[in-house]
Amino acid sequence: MIGNHFEDNWGPNSYGLLLKDIGSSYIYKNSFNKNTTAIYMEGAGAGENRRKHLSSNGWAMKILGNCTEDTVVHNNFNGTA
């Protein structure tokens, strides 16, 4: 996934991006703005998360313990002003 925008996903079960039971993903240069949870990862393994812009989200990333061998680098996390 390259160059996508995930915005304004609000609610108790809303995610910008839900990665569940997925392996070997490549998520690069995406934007996450104003989501309850920008990225939720459960059972995701061997994925690469690079160069994302995450701003004004309730949770920028929720990564559960059953996610293994994932890489999260060169991301920009900004809070609410």
PDB file of N, CA, C and O in Angstrom:
ATOM      1  N   MET A   1       0.843  -1.161   0.000  1.00  0.00           N
ATOM      2  CA  MET A   1       0.000   0.000   0.000  1.00  0.00           C
ATOM      3  C   MET A   1       0.891   1.227   0.000  1.00  0.00           C
ATOM      4  O   MET A   1       1.689   1.423   0.917  1.00  0.00           O
ATOM      5  N   ILE A   2       0.757   2.046  -1.017  1.00  0.00           N
ATOM      6  CA  ILE A   2       1.617   3.219  -1.152  1.00  0.00           C
ATOM      7  C   ILE A   2       0.778   4.448  -1.476  1.00  0.00           C
ATOM      8  O   ILE A   2      -0.038   4.422  -2.397  1.00  0.00           O
ATOM      9  N   GLY A   3       0.980   5.529  -0.715  1.00  0.00           N
ATOM     10  CA  GLY A   3       0.387   6.826  -1.026  1.00  0.00           C
ATOM     11  C   GLY A   3      -1.110   6.958  -0.795  1.00  0.00           C
ATOM     12  O   GLY A   3      -1.781   7.639  -1.571  1.00  0.00           O
ATOM     13  N   ASN A   4      -1.656   6.338   0.232  1.00  0.00           N
ATOM     14  CA  ASN A   4      -3.087   6.432   0.526  1.00  0.00           C
ATOM     15  C   ASN A   4      -3.342   7.404   1.668  1.00  0.00           C
ATOM     16  O   ASN A   4      -2.439   7.708   2.448  1.00  0.00           O
ATOM     17  N   HIS A   5      -4.593   7.898   1.764  1.00  0.00           N
ATOM     18  CA  HIS A   5      -5.009   8.802   2.833  1.00  0.00           C
ATOM     19  C   HIS A   5      -6.170   8.166   3.584  1.00  0.00           C
ATOM     20  O   HIS A   5      -7.173   7.783   2.981  1.00  0.00           O
ATOM     21  N   PHE A   6      -6.030   8.056   4.901  1.00  0.00           N
ATOM     22  CA  PHE A   6      -7.063   7.491   5.761  1.00  0.00           C
ATOM     23  C   PHE A   6      -7.479   8.596   6.726  1.00  0.00           C
ATOM     24  O   PHE A   6      -6.692   8.995   7.584  1.00  0.00           O
ATOM     25  N   GLU A   7      -8.715   9.099   6.593  1.00  0.00           N
ATOM     26  CA  GLU A   7      -9.135  10.270   7.369  1.00  0.00           C
ATOM     27  C   GLU A   7     -10.548  10.139   7.919  1.00  0.00           C
ATOM     28  O   GLU A   7     -11.415   9.500   7.323  1.00  0.00           O
ATOM     29  N   ASP A   8     -10.749  10.763   9.071  1.00  0.00           N
ATOM     30  CA  ASP A   8     -12.072  10.945   9.683  1.00  0.00           C
ATOM     31  C   ASP A   8     -12.854   9.650   9.893  1.00  0.00           C
ATOM     32  O   ASP A   8     -14.047   9.586   9.598  1.00  0.00           O
ATOM     33  N   ASN A   9     -12.191   8.637  10.394  1.00  0.00           N
ATOM     34  CA  ASN A   9     -12.860   7.387  10.771  1.00  0.00           C
ATOM     35  C   ASN A   9     -13.013   7.388  12.281  1.00  0.00           C
ATOM     36  O   ASN A   9     -12.103   6.976  13.001  1.00  0.00           O
ATOM     37  N   TRP A  10     -14.174   7.856  12.770  1.00  0.00           N
ATOM     38  CA  TRP A  10     -14.415   7.996  14.203  1.00  0.00           C
ATOM     39  C   TRP A  10     -15.529   7.083  14.645  1.00  0.00           C
ATOM     40  O   TRP A  10     -16.508   6.898  13.922  1.00  0.00           O
ATOM     41  N   GLY A  11     -15.396   6.513  15.815  1.00  0.00           N
ATOM     42  CA  GLY A  11     -16.410   5.657  16.407  1.00  0.00           C
ATOM     43  C   GLY A  11     -15.753   4.548  17.193  1.00  0.00           C
ATOM     44  O   GLY A  11     -14.541   4.354  17.096  1.00  0.00           O
ATOM     45  N   PRO A  12     -16.540   3.806  17.980  1.00  0.00           N
ATOM     46  CA  PRO A  12     -15.958   2.776  18.840  1.00  0.00           C
ATOM     47  C   PRO A  12     -15.278   1.631  18.090  1.00  0.00           C
ATOM     48  O   PRO A  12     -14.376   0.998  18.638  1.00  0.00           O
ATOM     49  N   ASN A  13     -15.677   1.355  16.880  1.00  0.00           N
ATOM     50  CA  ASN A  13     -15.080   0.268  16.095  1.00  0.00           C
ATOM     51  C   ASN A  13     -14.533   0.769  14.764  1.00  0.00           C
ATOM     52  O   ASN A  13     -14.615   0.074  13.751  1.00  0.00           O
ATOM     53  N   SER A  14     -13.982   1.964  14.769  1.00  0.00           N
ATOM     54  CA  SER A  14     -13.480   2.560  13.529  1.00  0.00           C
ATOM     55  C   SER A  14     -11.957   2.573  13.503  1.00  0.00           C
ATOM     56  O   SER A  14     -11.308   2.892  14.499  1.00  0.00           O
ATOM     57  N   TYR A  15     -11.409   2.229  12.371  1.00  0.00           N
ATOM     58  CA  TYR A  15      -9.956   2.203  12.173  1.00  0.00           C
ATOM     59  C   TYR A  15      -9.628   2.878  10.851  1.00  0.00           C
ATOM     60  O   TYR A  15     -10.398   2.791   9.895  1.00  0.00           O
ATOM     61  N   GLY A  16      -8.495   3.545  10.801  1.00  0.00           N
ATOM     62  CA  GLY A  16      -7.996   4.006   9.523  1.00  0.00           C
ATOM     63  C   GLY A  16      -7.598   2.790   8.698  1.00  0.00           C
ATOM     64  O   GLY A  16      -7.974   2.659   7.533  1.00  0.00           O
ATOM     65  N   LEU A  17      -6.825   1.898   9.328  1.00  0.00           N
ATOM     66  CA  LEU A  17      -6.364   0.673   8.664  1.00  0.00           C
ATOM     67  C   LEU A  17      -6.309  -0.461   9.677  1.00  0.00           C
ATOM     68  O   LEU A  17      -5.656  -0.336  10.713  1.00  0.00           O
ATOM     69  N   LEU A  18      -6.986  -1.558   9.388  1.00  0.00           N
ATOM     70  CA  LEU A  18      -7.013  -2.737  10.251  1.00  0.00           C
ATOM     71  C   LEU A  18      -6.219  -3.838   9.566  1.00  0.00           C
ATOM     72  O   LEU A  18      -6.574  -4.283   8.474  1.00  0.00           O
ATOM     73  N   LEU A  19      -5.144  -4.273  10.211  1.00  0.00           N
ATOM     74  CA  LEU A  19      -4.309  -5.361   9.681  1.00  0.00           C
ATOM     75  C   LEU A  19      -4.470  -6.554  10.610  1.00  0.00           C
ATOM     76  O   LEU A  19      -3.916  -6.561  11.709  1.00  0.00           O
ATOM     77  N   LYS A  20      -5.208  -7.546  10.191  1.00  0.00           N
ATOM     78  CA  LYS A  20      -5.471  -8.712  11.025  1.00  0.00           C
ATOM     79  C   LYS A  20      -5.096  -9.974  10.270  1.00  0.00           C
ATOM     80  O   LYS A  20      -5.561 -10.214   9.155  1.00  0.00           O
ATOM     81  N   ASP A  21      -4.233 -10.786  10.908  1.00  0.00           N
ATOM     82  CA  ASP A  21      -3.796 -12.058  10.325  1.00  0.00           C
ATOM     83  C   ASP A  21      -3.267 -11.890   8.908  1.00  0.00           C
ATOM     84  O   ASP A  21      -3.677 -12.594   7.984  1.00  0.00           O
ATOM     85  N   ILE A  22      -2.352 -10.947   8.758  1.00  0.00           N
ATOM     86  CA  ILE A  22      -1.743 -10.678   7.447  1.00  0.00           C
ATOM     87  C   ILE A  22      -0.224 -10.743   7.613  1.00  0.00           C
ATOM     88  O   ILE A  22       0.311 -10.342   8.647  1.00  0.00           O
ATOM     89  N   GLY A  23       0.450 -11.238   6.617  1.00  0.00           N
ATOM     90  CA  GLY A  23       1.898 -11.332   6.673  1.00  0.00           C
ATOM     91  C   GLY A  23       2.551 -10.691   5.469  1.00  0.00           C
ATOM     92  O   GLY A  23       1.953 -10.585   4.398  1.00  0.00           O
ATOM     93  N   SER A  24       3.770 -10.270   5.657  1.00  0.00           N
ATOM     94  CA  SER A  24       4.598  -9.707   4.587  1.00  0.00           C
ATOM     95  C   SER A  24       3.947  -8.524   3.880  1.00  0.00           C
ATOM     96  O   SER A  24       3.939  -8.462   2.650  1.00  0.00           O
ATOM     97  N   SER A  25       3.408  -7.597   4.641  1.00  0.00           N
ATOM     98  CA  SER A  25       2.803  -6.398   4.048  1.00  0.00           C
ATOM     99  C   SER A  25       3.864  -5.302   3.905  1.00  0.00           C
ATOM    100  O   SER A  25       4.888  -5.319   4.588  1.00  0.00           O
ATOM    101  N   TYR A  26       3.602  -4.359   3.013  1.00  0.00           N
ATOM    102  CA  TYR A  26       4.484  -3.218   2.799  1.00  0.00           C
ATOM    103  C   TYR A  26       3.605  -1.976   2.744  1.00  0.00           C
ATOM    104  O   TYR A  26       2.859  -1.780   1.784  1.00  0.00           O
ATOM    105  N   ILE A  27       3.693  -1.137   3.775  1.00  0.00           N
ATOM    106  CA  ILE A  27       2.866   0.055   3.890  1.00  0.00           C
ATOM    107  C   ILE A  27       3.809   1.254   3.915  1.00  0.00           C
ATOM    108  O   ILE A  27       4.592   1.413   4.851  1.00  0.00           O
ATOM    109  N   TYR A  28       3.732   2.098   2.880  1.00  0.00           N
ATOM    110  CA  TYR A  28       4.740   3.113   2.643  1.00  0.00           C
ATOM    111  C   TYR A  28       4.097   4.428   2.199  1.00  0.00           C
ATOM    112  O   TYR A  28       3.219   4.436   1.336  1.00  0.00           O
ATOM    113  N   LYS A  29       4.542   5.538   2.795  1.00  0.00           N
ATOM    114  CA  LYS A  29       4.105   6.887   2.434  1.00  0.00           C
ATOM    115  C   LYS A  29       2.584   7.053   2.454  1.00  0.00           C
ATOM    116  O   LYS A  29       1.997   7.522   1.479  1.00  0.00           O
ATOM    117  N   ASN A  30       1.954   6.673   3.551  1.00  0.00           N
ATOM    118  CA  ASN A  30       0.522   6.854   3.731  1.00  0.00           C
ATOM    119  C   ASN A  30       0.266   7.920   4.784  1.00  0.00           C
ATOM    120  O   ASN A  30       1.134   8.207   5.607  1.00  0.00           O
ATOM    121  N   SER A  31      -0.924   8.504   4.756  1.00  0.00           N
ATOM    122  CA  SER A  31      -1.300   9.559   5.685  1.00  0.00           C
ATOM    123  C   SER A  31      -2.523   9.124   6.492  1.00  0.00           C
ATOM    124  O   SER A  31      -3.506   8.642   5.930  1.00  0.00           O
ATOM    125  N   PHE A  32      -2.455   9.297   7.819  1.00  0.00           N
ATOM    126  CA  PHE A  32      -3.549   8.937   8.723  1.00  0.00           C
ATOM    127  C   PHE A  32      -3.882  10.163   9.551  1.00  0.00           C
ATOM    128  O   PHE A  32      -3.049  10.630  10.328  1.00  0.00           O
ATOM    129  N   ASN A  33      -5.090  10.693   9.397  1.00  0.00           N
ATOM    130  CA  ASN A  33      -5.470  11.929  10.058  1.00  0.00           C
ATOM    131  C   ASN A  33      -6.874  11.804  10.655  1.00  0.00           C
ATOM    132  O   ASN A  33      -7.825  11.446   9.960  1.00  0.00           O
ATOM    133  N   LYS A  34      -6.988  12.104  11.946  1.00  0.00           N
ATOM    134  CA  LYS A  34      -8.268  12.157  12.658  1.00  0.00           C
ATOM    135  C   LYS A  34      -9.044  10.838  12.612  1.00  0.00           C
ATOM    136  O   LYS A  34     -10.202  10.808  12.196  1.00  0.00           O
ATOM    137  N   ASN A  35      -8.408   9.762  13.035  1.00  0.00           N
ATOM    138  CA  ASN A  35      -9.042   8.456  13.156  1.00  0.00           C
ATOM    139  C   ASN A  35      -9.078   8.052  14.633  1.00  0.00           C
ATOM    140  O   ASN A  35      -8.204   8.451  15.402  1.00  0.00           O
ATOM    141  N   THR A  36     -10.071   7.274  15.028  1.00  0.00           N
ATOM    142  CA  THR A  36     -10.088   6.762  16.393  1.00  0.00           C
ATOM    143  C   THR A  36      -8.820   5.966  16.639  1.00  0.00           C
ATOM    144  O   THR A  36      -8.110   6.220  17.612  1.00  0.00           O
ATOM    145  N   THR A  37      -8.526   5.012  15.775  1.00  0.00           N
ATOM    146  CA  THR A  37      -7.263   4.268  15.771  1.00  0.00           C
ATOM    147  C   THR A  37      -6.736   4.311  14.352  1.00  0.00           C
ATOM    148  O   THR A  37      -7.374   3.786  13.439  1.00  0.00           O
ATOM    149  N   ALA A  38      -5.585   4.925  14.152  1.00  0.00           N
ATOM    150  CA  ALA A  38      -5.037   5.053  12.796  1.00  0.00           C
ATOM    151  C   ALA A  38      -4.689   3.685  12.224  1.00  0.00           C
ATOM    152  O   ALA A  38      -5.149   3.332  11.138  1.00  0.00           O
ATOM    153  N   ILE A  39      -3.874   2.909  12.949  1.00  0.00           N
ATOM    154  CA  ILE A  39      -3.465   1.582  12.488  1.00  0.00           C
ATOM    155  C   ILE A  39      -3.625   0.597  13.637  1.00  0.00           C
ATOM    156  O   ILE A  39      -3.076   0.798  14.720  1.00  0.00           O
ATOM    157  N   TYR A  40      -4.376  -0.462  13.395  1.00  0.00           N
ATOM    158  CA  TYR A  40      -4.580  -1.521  14.385  1.00  0.00           C
ATOM    159  C   TYR A  40      -3.991  -2.795  13.802  1.00  0.00           C
ATOM    160  O   TYR A  40      -4.371  -3.221  12.712  1.00  0.00           O
ATOM    161  N   MET A  41      -3.059  -3.406  14.535  1.00  0.00           N
ATOM    162  CA  MET A  41      -2.406  -4.616  14.052  1.00  0.00           C
ATOM    163  C   MET A  41      -2.633  -5.770  15.025  1.00  0.00           C
ATOM    164  O   MET A  41      -2.312  -5.664  16.208  1.00  0.00           O
ATOM    165  N   GLU A  42      -3.182  -6.863  14.526  1.00  0.00           N
ATOM    166  CA  GLU A  42      -3.416  -8.065  15.317  1.00  0.00           C
ATOM    167  C   GLU A  42      -3.056  -9.279  14.475  1.00  0.00           C
ATOM    168  O   GLU A  42      -3.666  -9.519  13.433  1.00  0.00           O
ATOM    169  N   GLY A  43      -2.078 -10.035  14.918  1.00  0.00           N
ATOM    170  CA  GLY A  43      -1.652 -11.214  14.167  1.00  0.00           C
ATOM    171  C   GLY A  43      -0.955 -10.874  12.858  1.00  0.00           C
ATOM    172  O   GLY A  43      -0.889 -11.703  11.951  1.00  0.00           O
ATOM    173  N   ALA A  44      -0.440  -9.663  12.761  1.00  0.00           N
ATOM    174  CA  ALA A  44       0.274  -9.238  11.552  1.00  0.00           C
ATOM    175  C   ALA A  44       1.760  -9.517  11.750  1.00  0.00           C
ATOM    176  O   ALA A  44       2.318  -9.178  12.794  1.00  0.00           O
ATOM    177  N   GLY A  45       2.395 -10.119  10.777  1.00  0.00           N
ATOM    178  CA  GLY A  45       3.800 -10.449  10.921  1.00  0.00           C
ATOM    179  C   GLY A  45       4.618 -10.141   9.691  1.00  0.00           C
ATOM    180  O   GLY A  45       4.121 -10.168   8.565  1.00  0.00           O
ATOM    181  N   ALA A  46       5.871  -9.850   9.925  1.00  0.00           N
ATOM    182  CA  ALA A  46       6.849  -9.596   8.869  1.00  0.00           C
ATOM    183  C   ALA A  46       6.434  -8.449   7.952  1.00  0.00           C
ATOM    184  O   ALA A  46       6.718  -8.473   6.755  1.00  0.00           O
ATOM    185  N   GLY A  47       5.768  -7.454   8.509  1.00  0.00           N
ATOM    186  CA  GLY A  47       5.338  -6.304   7.713  1.00  0.00           C
ATOM    187  C   GLY A  47       6.292  -5.140   7.845  1.00  0.00           C
ATOM    188  O   GLY A  47       7.016  -5.031   8.834  1.00  0.00           O
ATOM    189  N   GLU A  48       6.294  -4.274   6.854  1.00  0.00           N
ATOM    190  CA  GLU A  48       7.113  -3.070   6.881  1.00  0.00           C
ATOM    191  C   GLU A  48       6.202  -1.855   6.864  1.00  0.00           C
ATOM    192  O   GLU A  48       5.391  -1.692   5.952  1.00  0.00           O
ATOM    193  N   ASN A  49       6.335  -1.004   7.871  1.00  0.00           N
ATOM    194  CA  ASN A  49       5.574   0.232   7.997  1.00  0.00           C
ATOM    195  C   ASN A  49       6.558   1.384   7.956  1.00  0.00           C
ATOM    196  O   ASN A  49       7.275   1.625   8.928  1.00  0.00           O
ATOM    197  N   ARG A  50       6.600   2.092   6.849  1.00  0.00           N
ATOM    198  CA  ARG A  50       7.616   3.132   6.657  1.00  0.00           C
ATOM    199  C   ARG A  50       7.020   4.442   6.175  1.00  0.00           C
ATOM    200  O   ARG A  50       6.053   4.465   5.414  1.00  0.00           O
ATOM    201  N   ARG A  51       7.617   5.527   6.633  1.00  0.00           N
ATOM    202  CA  ARG A  51       7.344   6.882   6.158  1.00  0.00           C
ATOM    203  C   ARG A  51       5.856   7.238   6.128  1.00  0.00           C
ATOM    204  O   ARG A  51       5.327   7.683   5.110  1.00  0.00           O
ATOM    205  N   LYS A  52       5.208   7.032   7.253  1.00  0.00           N
ATOM    206  CA  LYS A  52       3.806   7.415   7.383  1.00  0.00           C
ATOM    207  C   LYS A  52       3.709   8.720   8.156  1.00  0.00           C
ATOM    208  O   LYS A  52       4.554   9.028   8.996  1.00  0.00           O
ATOM    209  N   HIS A  53       2.671   9.477   7.859  1.00  0.00           N
ATOM    210  CA  HIS A  53       2.367  10.682   8.620  1.00  0.00           C
ATOM    211  C   HIS A  53       1.083  10.404   9.394  1.00  0.00           C
ATOM    212  O   HIS A  53       0.036  10.150   8.799  1.00  0.00           O
ATOM    213  N   LEU A  54       1.166  10.453  10.720  1.00  0.00           N
ATOM    214  CA  LEU A  54       0.023  10.176  11.590  1.00  0.00           C
ATOM    215  C   LEU A  54      -0.234  11.401  12.449  1.00  0.00           C
ATOM    216  O   LEU A  54       0.628  11.796  13.234  1.00  0.00           O
ATOM    217  N   SER A  55      -1.426  12.019  12.313  1.00  0.00           N
ATOM    218  CA  SER A  55      -1.713  13.220  13.088  1.00  0.00           C
ATOM    219  C   SER A  55      -3.152  13.233  13.608  1.00  0.00           C
ATOM    220  O   SER A  55      -4.083  12.800  12.929  1.00  0.00           O
ATOM    221  N   SER A  56      -3.299  13.733  14.810  1.00  0.00           N
ATOM    222  CA  SER A  56      -4.607  13.947  15.451  1.00  0.00           C
ATOM    223  C   SER A  56      -5.466  12.697  15.509  1.00  0.00           C
ATOM    224  O   SER A  56      -6.677  12.771  15.299  1.00  0.00           O
ATOM    225  N   ASN A  57      -4.863  11.555  15.790  1.00  0.00           N
ATOM    226  CA  ASN A  57      -5.596  10.302  15.954  1.00  0.00           C
ATOM    227  C   ASN A  57      -5.757  10.018  17.442  1.00  0.00           C
ATOM    228  O   ASN A  57      -4.938  10.450  18.253  1.00  0.00           O
ATOM    229  N   GLY A  58      -6.821   9.286  17.803  1.00  0.00           N
ATOM    230  CA  GLY A  58      -6.975   8.853  19.189  1.00  0.00           C
ATOM    231  C   GLY A  58      -5.811   7.952  19.582  1.00  0.00           C
ATOM    232  O   GLY A  58      -5.135   8.208  20.579  1.00  0.00           O
ATOM    233  N   TRP A  59      -5.579   6.918  18.818  1.00  0.00           N
ATOM    234  CA  TRP A  59      -4.422   6.030  18.927  1.00  0.00           C
ATOM    235  C   TRP A  59      -3.707   6.091  17.577  1.00  0.00           C
ATOM    236  O   TRP A  59      -4.339   5.871  16.543  1.00  0.00           O
ATOM    237  N   ALA A  60      -2.439   6.376  17.563  1.00  0.00           N
ATOM    238  CA  ALA A  60      -1.702   6.367  16.298  1.00  0.00           C
ATOM    239  C   ALA A  60      -1.547   4.927  15.808  1.00  0.00           C
ATOM    240  O   ALA A  60      -1.887   4.612  14.667  1.00  0.00           O
ATOM    241  N   MET A  61      -1.030   4.054  16.682  1.00  0.00           N
ATOM    242  CA  MET A  61      -0.867   2.640  16.331  1.00  0.00           C
ATOM    243  C   MET A  61      -1.179   1.779  17.545  1.00  0.00           C
ATOM    244  O   MET A  61      -0.713   2.059  18.650  1.00  0.00           O
ATOM    245  N   LYS A  62      -1.953   0.751  17.340  1.00  0.00           N
ATOM    246  CA  LYS A  62      -2.181  -0.279  18.356  1.00  0.00           C
ATOM    247  C   LYS A  62      -1.625  -1.563  17.777  1.00  0.00           C
ATOM    248  O   LYS A  62      -2.156  -2.102  16.806  1.00  0.00           O
ATOM    249  N   ILE A  63      -0.555  -2.048  18.379  1.00  0.00           N
ATOM    250  CA  ILE A  63       0.100  -3.269  17.909  1.00  0.00           C
ATOM    251  C   ILE A  63       0.009  -4.299  19.027  1.00  0.00           C
ATOM    252  O   ILE A  63       0.586  -4.107  20.097  1.00  0.00           O
ATOM    253  N   LEU A  64      -0.704  -5.379  18.788  1.00  0.00           N
ATOM    254  CA  LEU A  64      -0.873  -6.405  19.807  1.00  0.00           C
ATOM    255  C   LEU A  64       0.341  -7.324  19.875  1.00  0.00           C
ATOM    256  O   LEU A  64       1.150  -7.376  18.949  1.00  0.00           O
ATOM    257  N   GLY A  65       0.452  -8.038  20.975  1.00  0.00           N
ATOM    258  CA  GLY A  65       1.605  -8.886  21.249  1.00  0.00           C
ATOM    259  C   GLY A  65       1.808 -10.031  20.275  1.00  0.00           C
ATOM    260  O   GLY A  65       2.909 -10.576  20.200  1.00  0.00           O
ATOM    261  N   ASN A  66       0.774 -10.416  19.522  1.00  0.00           N
ATOM    262  CA  ASN A  66       0.940 -11.521  18.579  1.00  0.00           C
ATOM    263  C   ASN A  66       1.421 -11.052  17.201  1.00  0.00           C
ATOM    264  O   ASN A  66       1.351 -11.806  16.230  1.00  0.00           O
ATOM    265  N   CYS A  67       1.900  -9.832  17.118  1.00  0.00           N
ATOM    266  CA  CYS A  67       2.515  -9.305  15.893  1.00  0.00           C
ATOM    267  C   CYS A  67       4.023  -9.507  16.038  1.00  0.00           C
ATOM    268  O   CYS A  67       4.624  -9.037  17.004  1.00  0.00           O
ATOM    269  N   THR A  68       4.629 -10.200  15.087  1.00  0.00           N
ATOM    270  CA  THR A  68       6.053 -10.506  15.193  1.00  0.00           C
ATOM    271  C   THR A  68       6.811 -10.097  13.942  1.00  0.00           C
ATOM    272  O   THR A  68       6.268 -10.097  12.837  1.00  0.00           O
ATOM    273  N   GLU A  69       8.060  -9.752  14.133  1.00  0.00           N
ATOM    274  CA  GLU A  69       8.986  -9.426  13.054  1.00  0.00           C
ATOM    275  C   GLU A  69       8.513  -8.282  12.160  1.00  0.00           C
ATOM    276  O   GLU A  69       8.801  -8.269  10.964  1.00  0.00           O
ATOM    277  N   ASP A  70       7.785  -7.319  12.739  1.00  0.00           N
ATOM    278  CA  ASP A  70       7.347  -6.143  11.994  1.00  0.00           C
ATOM    279  C   ASP A  70       8.386  -5.042  12.125  1.00  0.00           C
ATOM    280  O   ASP A  70       9.089  -4.956  13.131  1.00  0.00           O
ATOM    281  N   THR A  71       8.478  -4.204  11.107  1.00  0.00           N
ATOM    282  CA  THR A  71       9.386  -3.072  11.103  1.00  0.00           C
ATOM    283  C   THR A  71       8.563  -1.789  11.046  1.00  0.00           C
ATOM    284  O   THR A  71       7.716  -1.633  10.166  1.00  0.00           O
ATOM    285  N   VAL A  72       8.807  -0.873  11.979  1.00  0.00           N
ATOM    286  CA  VAL A  72       8.130   0.417  12.011  1.00  0.00           C
ATOM    287  C   VAL A  72       9.225   1.475  12.105  1.00  0.00           C
ATOM    288  O   VAL A  72       9.813   1.667  13.170  1.00  0.00           O
ATOM    289  N   VAL A  73       9.504   2.164  10.992  1.00  0.00           N
ATOM    290  CA  VAL A  73      10.595   3.138  10.952  1.00  0.00           C
ATOM    291  C   VAL A  73      10.230   4.367  10.131  1.00  0.00           C
ATOM    292  O   VAL A  73       9.374   4.315   9.248  1.00  0.00           O
ATOM    293  N   HIS A  74      10.901   5.475  10.444  1.00  0.00           N
ATOM    294  CA  HIS A  74      10.803   6.732   9.693  1.00  0.00           C
ATOM    295  C   HIS A  74       9.367   7.229   9.559  1.00  0.00           C
ATOM    296  O   HIS A  74       8.943   7.627   8.474  1.00  0.00           O
ATOM    297  N   ASN A  75       8.622   7.205  10.660  1.00  0.00           N
ATOM    298  CA  ASN A  75       7.253   7.682  10.671  1.00  0.00           C
ATOM    299  C   ASN A  75       7.173   8.997  11.433  1.00  0.00           C
ATOM    300  O   ASN A  75       8.012   9.271  12.292  1.00  0.00           O
ATOM    301  N   ASN A  76       6.170   9.810  11.123  1.00  0.00           N
ATOM    302  CA  ASN A  76       5.985  11.109  11.752  1.00  0.00           C
ATOM    303  C   ASN A  76       4.705  11.068  12.565  1.00  0.00           C
ATOM    304  O   ASN A  76       3.615  10.962  12.002  1.00  0.00           O
ATOM    305  N   PHE A  77       4.823  11.150  13.890  1.00  0.00           N
ATOM    306  CA  PHE A  77       3.674  11.117  14.789  1.00  0.00           C
ATOM    307  C   PHE A  77       3.451  12.530  15.351  1.00  0.00           C
ATOM    308  O   PHE A  77       4.336  13.087  16.001  1.00  0.00           O
ATOM    309  N   ASN A  78       2.268  13.105  15.097  1.00  0.00           N
ATOM    310  CA  ASN A  78       1.918  14.415  15.621  1.00  0.00           C
ATOM    311  C   ASN A  78       0.639  14.329  16.427  1.00  0.00           C
ATOM    312  O   ASN A  78      -0.321  13.689  15.997  1.00  0.00           O
ATOM    313  N   GLY A  79       0.610  14.965  17.592  1.00  0.00           N
ATOM    314  CA  GLY A  79      -0.571  14.948  18.440  1.00  0.00           C
ATOM    315  C   GLY A  79      -1.556  16.043  18.071  1.00  0.00           C
ATOM    316  O   GLY A  79      -1.439  16.689  17.029  1.00  0.00           O
ATOM    317  N   THR A  80      -2.520  16.232  18.941  1.00  0.00           N
ATOM    318  CA  THR A  80      -3.526  17.260  18.737  1.00  0.00           C
ATOM    319  C   THR A  80      -3.029  18.572  19.294  1.00  0.00           C
ATOM    320  O   THR A  80      -2.457  18.613  20.383  1.00  0.00           O
ATOM    321  N   ALA A  81      -3.240  19.637  18.561  1.00  0.00           N
ATOM    322  CA  ALA A  81      -2.785  20.960  19.012  1.00  0.00           C
ATOM    323  C   ALA A  81      -3.736  21.542  20.019  1.00  0.00           C
ATOM    324  O   ALA A  81      -3.516  22.649  20.508  1.00  0.00           O
TER     325      ALA A  81
END
